[in-house]
Amino acid sequence: GGMNETQSLQAAVTTLNITGLEEYFMYSISASFQNTGGEGPSTTIQGITLPTIPKAIPSNIYIIGLTATSTLVDWDAIPFKDQNGPNFMYQLTINGMNDTNTADTSFTFTDLTPCTDYNISLTTLNDAETYPGSVFVEVTTDFQVPSAPSDLTLTPTD
């Protein structure tokens, strides 16, 4: 099966098992009965095949913005045909914690610690399942710019 493909079958059956269909794909199926008097009117039904695991994870992940306390992560979108199910999301994890799900192709991590290494992983999921792999990127936040001195005093000397 595939897009815009038509197949015709003549059989003396009332039940038919169709195999080789795409995952999470809309199909239209028409059926009619025929006897020696001719072919009767057809009935058409539509249905979506069951969702399954997403077919891919993003192949590219980029660090766009990096400061002492935040980083903006950006990645390439997964095509709809590879999402394989409803409620497709990207799942980000930082240092193995704080799973964040988003439908967007970018996310900003905030409240990070200055001058610290972070390992960010990215995978995909939908209502059916989570992809069994991840793409990773490592970042080190910038140094924190020191604040202005305060409580300065001037002491005269000889």
Stockholm file with secondary structure:
# STOCKHOLM 1.0

chainA/1-158         GGMNETQSLQAAVTTLNITGLEEYFMYSISASFQNTGGEGPSTTIQGITLPTIPKAIPSNIYIIGLTATSTLVDWDAIPFKDQNGPNFMYQLTINGMNDTNTADTSFTFTDLTPCTDYNISLTTLNDAETYPGSVFVEVTTDFQVPSAPSDLTLTPTD
#=GR chainA/1-158 SS CCTTCCCCCCCSCSCCCCCSCCTTCEEEEEECCEETTEECCCEEEEEECCCCCCSCCCSCEEEEEECSSCEEEEECCCCGGGTCSSSCEEEEEETTEEEEEESSSEEEECSCCTTCEEEEEEEEECSSCBCSCCEEEEEECCCCCCCCCCSCCCCCCC
#=GC SS_cons         CCTTCCCCCCCSCSCCCCCSCCTTCEEEEEECCEETTEECCCEEEEEECCCCCCSCCCSCEEEEEECSSCEEEEECCCCGGGTCSSSCEEEEEETTEEEEEESSSEEEECSCCTTCEEEEEEEEECSSCBCSCCEEEEEECCCCCCCCCCSCCCCCCC
//
